[in-house]
Amino acid sequence: MQSCNSGGCVGAEKSHGTVLYAGPYNPQYSTTVDYKPPHQNFTVEVPTFFITGKAVLSVTHLALVGAGLEPMLEFKNVTVNIA
């Protein structure tokens, strides 16, 4: 997570900011009939030192899929308001 300044928010592909979770990833299929792909939910807390206002919450996902020769790398960002 990273605070946004007057120039806007910076995504995870440029800067990681404060790391809120670093641990195992064990995606599972849904047990309901919503047909979601394998996924995992995470609960994180905003650190008390974090500045109020806009911030960007980012996820960086690195994986080896199948027998491919190259890793898959993806970034997902969402802008949030820290109160």
N, C-alpha and C positions, 0 to 999 in steps of 0.2 A: 504494500500500500504506500502511496506517495501523495503528499499534499500537492495541490495545483496552485500555481502562482498566477500572476496577472497575464502571463503569456499563454496560459492553458495547461492542460494535463499532458504528462509524458507517459507513454505506454511502456509495458514491460520489455518490449524489444529494444528500448533505449536505456532504461534504468530500472532496477528492481525495487528501490525504495526500502521500506521496512518489511522484512520477511515475517509473515504472521503464521505460516505453517511450513514445516519441512519434515516430511515423514512418508510413510508408506502410502501407496495408491493401490487399492484393491477394488476395482469397479465390479458391480454386480447388476444382473438384470432385475427389473422391477418385479415385485410379487403381485402387482395389480395388473389390470388389463389396459394399461395406458401405452404400451408398446414403446417405452423408452429404450434406447440402446444402453449397454452397460454404463453405469454411472456410480458416483459416490458423493455423498453430501459431507460438507465440512462446516464446522462452526468455529469462528474465530472471534477474538475480541480486539477492539481498537485500543491500542496502548494509551494510557492516561496522558502521556506527553504529546500526543498528536494534536496538531493545530486544528481548530474548528474551521469549517468551510468546505469547499469542494476538494475531493481527493479521488484518485483513481485506484481501484482495486483490480489487481491483475493476477492472472494465473498463467504460469509457464508450464507446458507439458512436453516432456521429452520421452519418446518411446521407440522401442524396436518392435516393428510389426512383422510377423511372419518371418520369412527367410530373406527379407530385403537386405540390400547392401548398404542402405543409408538410413539413419535414424529419422523419425518424424518429429518435427519441432513445431509447436503451435503456441500462440499467445492469444489470450482473451482478456479484454478490459471492460470495465464498467465504471462510470463516474457515479460517485456517491456523495452525500452531504453529511459531514461530521458535525454534530450539534454539541 
